């Protein structure tokens, strides 16, 4: 869904020249090659060209927030997939999102979904 949205945004005349870089964070360096192939395949299918980057978490406790800030601080638009907050923890979730996006430029937050939910 994030790739499709990135493609659709790139069709807009104001965003047509924007460079789209897809960043995926993984924990296991063994899965890097497969992740690169998978993302490249999807990007080719929707004509986004190249620009996928697979980031292997430096250490197990490195927070995704740190990675997003490091690799997306200069982006024109950051598209992030978000999980649904756990019941009873909505306020903490909102605070975490604010901390995640506050140092960034324009952000598009979309809810992660399972394929079954889309049908």
N, C-alpha and C positions, 0 to 999 in steps of 0.2 A: 504494500500500500504506500509506503514512504517513497519508493522509487517511482511509482505511478504519479504521485503528487508532484514530485520533483520534475518529472517530465512535463506534466501539464502546466506547471508554473513556467517552465522554460519556453513554452509556446507563446506566452504573453510577450508583447513587444518590449516592455520595460525590462524584462528578465532574459530576453533572448540571448544576450551576449554573456550572461553569467556562467561562470565555471561551476560545474556541479561535481562535488567530490563526495563520495559515499564512504562513510567510516563505519566499520563494524568492530566492536570490541569482543574479543574472545579470551577465555582463560587458559586454554590449552594450546601451546605452540604447535603441537602435532596436527591440529585441525586447520592451520593457517592456509595451506595449499588448497584444501577442499573448499574452504570459505571463499577464497579468492576466485576460484573457478565458478562457484555458485553465484556470487554477486556479479561477476563479469557476464555470465550467461543471461541473467535477468536484465542487466543494463543493456546488453546488445538487443534483447527482445523488444525493449521499449525505446530503443534508439537513443540511449543516453551516452553512448560512446564509452570512453575509458574514464577512469578517475576513482576507482574503488581502492580503498586502503584498509587493510586489516591490521588492527592494533591488538597486540597480545598484551594483556594486563601485565605490568612489570612485576607486581607481587600480589599475592592473593587478597590483601586487604586494600589495594588501591581502589578508590571509589570511582565509579563511572563519572561523577561530577568533575573530578580532577582531569580525567581524560578529555571530556567534552570541552572544558575550559582551555586546555592546552592546545587541542587541535582545531577548535572552532572559533577562537576569540576574534579572528579577523574575517569571518565569513559574512557575506551579505545576508544570507538566510540560513538558519539552522532548523532542520526538520527533525523532531525527536518523537519517537514512539513512546508512549507512556502507558504503564500498567494501571489498572483500576485500583484506587486506594482500598486498603483493608478497612472493613467496617469498624468504626470507632476510632480510626486513626486519620480521619480526613484532614484535620487541622495540621497535624504533623506533616502529612503528605503535601499539603499546600505550601507549607513553609519550606520543605525540601525543594519543591519546584521553583519557588521564588529564589532560593539560594542557587539553584542550578542555572537559571536563565538570566539573573540580574546582571552579570558582567558581559553578557552576549548582546549582539545586535538584535535584528528581527528574528523571532522564533515562531515556528509553527509546531504546535503540540497536537499529536494525533493519538487516539487510543489504539493500543495494540489489540488486535483481535485474532482469534483462531479462525481458520478457514471455514469451519463448520458454522460459525456465527454469521458468515457472510452469505450463506446459502438460504 
